[in-house]
Amino acid sequence: MTSELEFISRRSPIVCTGGCAASSQPLATNIGLDILKKGGNAADAAVAIAAALNVTEPGSTGLGGDCFCIYYKAETKQVFGLNGSGKSPKALNIDLLKQQGFEESNPPPSKHAHNVTVPGAAAAWADTVSLFGSKMLSLEDILKPAIELAENGFPVSEISAYLWQTDAFLLQDPNNKHGRDLLISGQPPQHGQIFRNPFLANSLKILAKSGKKGFYEGRIAKAIVEVVKCHGGVIDLEDLASHRTEEVQPIWATYKGLKVWELPPNGQGIIVLIALNILENFKVKEMGQNSADYLHTLIEALKLSISDCSWYCADPYIKPVPTEDLLRKVYAGKRSKLIDMGRVSEANTHGNPFETGSDTVYFTVVDSQGNACSFINSNYKNFGTGLVPEGCGFTLQNRGNSFSLAPGHPNCLGPGKRPFHTIIPAMVTSSDTQDLLCSFGVMGGSMQPQGHVQALLNMTEFGMNPQQALDAPRFLVEYSKKEHKWQLFLEDGISGNVAAELKRRGHDVHWPICGHDRRMFGRGQIITKGDWWKSWQIPLDNGKVWWAGSDPRGDGCALGY
């Protein structure tokens, strides 16, 4: 399969007045719309899409992973959050890893069974429907389209086929006895080839019929424990049976009249809010979109916020996180003064807020009542560990790879602990009226908060519509522990002159990033209420029109009616 991926087409934003959905797979997006038309609301449709994506994009997402949800209830203008991440096994600790020769400088391989944390998706799907759903459709009604898709088969899309092939070796490993369940005659499906997954259909049927208990206490739970233990892990039935979705209060920060919502730690959404607070201290619009000054400022602001998050973000029930202090405007003002417009900062240290007081799916749905659901689901690395429980049709995540093994670190591995989490949904409301303005997200590891900031500023500062905001070329900045420095990746479309100027300022620039390598910049979806991004106001004549875009870096689309 060629590694080239041409970006030669354009698309208009979707505009509609009924319901709207956007995901990385057209079949899944269409299933979401069908649920809306049958009387379901945004929450119902989101869960239907989540299940369908498990079928069509099993490397990125599914029942073996975690998920997070932000829900906007139009009637009361309230924003709710669900943390659907699972914990580490109670028998897993630093001492056990030391006995096996693992430590911070020599961690378990990313695909090791020790990195399997309790999959939280199944419970969070059920809880999303029970807490926020319309009550017009049952969980069985909502999961039925995905079950039929898995049983009858579907043609695999282009980018999904490429990613399937990239990590097919995990499924082809002779020691991974049931990995072949996600292959066709031992090979990954090709673009356009029909793939069926009867085992996943059966797992979805169990969840539909018996709810959470059917997943966490029945045959599926036993199969999960068996495959993990056969590969050296220590998860047990009690770890699964004791899992609970956590209802959380989303956190927020204001940016020029917008109230931007993210979920609290253990997720990294706080990076977005810290960065926006820092950027309020700069006249970014005057710099020009994707100019050298603009990119330098965003990059340096994100490096500061990422450094804070990499230290403070952890399971808040094990190690309290100073969220309120990190989000203070005064703290952001002090951090902003560390940015030198003439040169790069190589520092990788967190601040002290007390002084002032690569694989996921993201999708979003809105309904005709004005409710919105911002949802993200992930296996972490592609196919997670690659381990497939017998007769289940899905792989188990390797989210435990996000733990630190350094004793004393807030995110240090511990028994029954949620790891630092990369997946983050987002939402925007008016800071004055609390009206919904936007439901959006960008998936992709450390790219996610960076994608949130870039896409949001494309709209708020430069008046781009949702599709244009996603189409625009992006950057990704990452700290390399191996090389002990920050690395900057610039997508094709950012000018060579800008890349050269950033290099002159000291950035370690990798440019241009093209073809399938663009996946490092994530895949996003955006739905806005009205065209507020034109003037930062909600025009009264367009307040009931949904505008939507879907990322060209994925296979998906936005659809509405």
SULFENQUI-V25754 format. One record per helix or strand of 3 or more residues. SS is the DSSP state (a for helix, b for strand). FROM is the first residue (numbers start at 1). TO is the last residue. If there is no record, write none. Layout:
# SULFENQUI-V25754
SS_FROM_TO / SS_FROM_TO
This chain:
# SULFENQUI-V25754
b_14_16 / b_20_23 / a_26_37 / a_42_56 / b_66_73 / b_78_84 / a_94_99 / a_113_115 / a_121_132 / a_139_152 / a_158_166 / a_168_172 / a_179_182 / a_198_216 / a_219_230 / a_237_241 / b_246_248 / b_251_255 / b_258_262 / a_270_279 / a_284_287 / a_292_312 / a_323_326 / a_329_336 / a_353_356 / b_360_366 / b_372_378 / a_399_402 / b_426_430 / b_436_442 / a_447_460 / a_466_471 / b_475_480 / b_485_491 / a_496_504 / b_509_513 / a_515_521 / b_524_529 / a_532_534 / b_546_550 / b_557_560
